[in-house]
Amino acid sequence: MTDVNSRIETEIKSQDVVVFMKGTPQFPMCGFSGQVAQILNYLGVPFKGVNVLEDMEIREGIKAFSQWPTIPQVYVKGEFVGGCDITREMFQSGELQQLLSEKGIATNIAAA
């Protein structure tokens, strides 16, 4: 495992929900990262934001790590969930709330 992969693994394991994003949860620097932060905040889910704009090695490394070409990237209990579109679709269908519930992560909104 490369150094960047071990750094990514450490980040993913550091909290139940981790989002590799452009900007921070308080100040997203792109609309897609903002949408993901908004969904998680609406659900009342605490999450760690990893600002890929501050670290080019993480920014490129996360794409190879997940084999997913875009940012943001959402991880729940170490499992890659997807990017903005998948997270939004899962939220709208209730699947995100169900996944969080199954993983033991409380939300403000019950699963559908």
Order of alpha helices (4+ residues) and beta strands (2+ residues): alpha-beta-alpha-beta-alpha-beta-beta-alpha-alpha
